[in-house]
């Protein structure tokens, strides 16, 4: 049977993904959240651009 070494209360087999002390699972969550926030921001920018164009066209008529 393989002996499990402990470091800071965590199993060493839970390998750190980065040098900043972030686990692989935490890194996955950060990537997922950053992707979702980026997509939401992009959607907001695109919606703002569409509304701006529409409002400019509407107000130009009057």
C-alpha positions as CSV (number, residue, x, y, z in Angstrom):
1,X,0.0,0.0,0.0
2,X,1.2,3.5,-0.8
3,X,1.8,5.9,2.0
4,X,0.1,9.2,1.6
5,X,2.2,12.2,2.5
6,X,0.3,15.2,4.1
7,X,1.3,18.8,3.5
8,X,-0.8,21.5,5.2
9,X,-3.6,19.1,5.9
10,X,-4.1,18.3,2.2
11,X,-3.2,15.2,0.3
12,X,0.0,15.6,-1.9
13,X,-1.8,13.8,-4.7
14,X,-4.0,16.9,-5.0
15,X,-1.3,18.5,-7.2
16,X,-1.1,22.2,-7.3
17,X,-2.0,23.6,-10.8
18,X,0.0,26.8,-10.4
19,X,2.7,28.2,-8.2
20,X,0.1,30.4,-6.5
21,X,-1.2,27.5,-4.4
22,X,-4.4,26.9,-6.4
23,X,-5.8,23.4,-6.9
24,X,-6.8,22.1,-10.3
25,X,-10.5,22.2,-9.3
26,X,-10.1,25.8,-8.2
27,X,-8.3,26.7,-11.4
28,X,-11.2,25.1,-13.4
29,X,-13.7,27.1,-11.5
30,X,-11.7,30.3,-12.1
31,X,-11.5,29.6,-15.8
32,X,-15.2,28.8,-16.1
33,X,-16.2,32.0,-14.2
34,X,-13.8,34.1,-16.2
35,X,-15.3,32.7,-19.4
36,X,-18.9,33.3,-18.2
37,X,-18.0,36.9,-17.1
38,X,-16.3,37.5,-20.4
39,X,-19.3,36.2,-22.4
40,X,-21.7,38.3,-20.3
41,X,-19.6,41.4,-20.8
42,X,-19.4,40.8,-24.6
43,X,-23.2,40.3,-24.7
44,X,-23.6,43.6,-22.8
45,X,-21.3,45.5,-25.2
46,X,-23.0,44.0,-28.3
47,X,-26.4,44.8,-26.9
48,X,-25.3,48.4,-26.1
49,X,-23.9,48.8,-29.6
50,X,-27.2,47.6,-31.2
51,X,-29.3,49.8,-29.0
52,X,-27.0,52.8,-29.7
53,X,-27.4,52.2,-33.5
54,X,-31.2,51.8,-33.2
55,X,-31.5,54.9,-31.0
56,X,-29.4,56.9,-33.4
57,X,-31.5,55.8,-36.3
58,X,-34.8,56.6,-34.5
59,X,-33.7,60.1,-33.3
60,X,-32.2,61.0,-36.7
61,X,-35.7,60.7,-38.2
62,X,-37.2,63.3,-35.8
